[in-house]
Amino acid sequence: MSDKIINNPEEFDAEKDEQALEEGDIIEMIGENGEAVSFIFVDALEYEGDVYLALAEPEEDDAVFFLKIEQDEDGSDVYNAPDEELEDILFKRFTEMRASEENDQ
């Protein structure tokens, strides 16, 4: 999937970026076959220098999955799913991050 949500993830700062995604925003990506697919933005997290989007499908907003933000040779954003082992690590970090945020409130 590709889209132009974040052009330079290493320079991304949600607090400074007026167009930064917020939880609950609907984003649309173009699939490999050219069709538009909508997702709910849940959060973004960084792991080992890579940025991952935590997304949910509109019909199943309690199931979160992750897409890694990468750049293709043209500089366009490309989103790829991590393997199962990395997805488990990301989900654990995501739930810990969310629990920490809830405790801070």
Buried (B, 14 or more C-beta within 10 A) or exposed (E): BBBEBBEEBEEBEEEEEEEBBEEEEEBEBEEEEEEEBEBBBBBBBEBEEBBBBBBBBEEEEEEBBBBBBBEEEEEEBBBEEBEEEBBEBBBEBBEEEBEEEEEEE
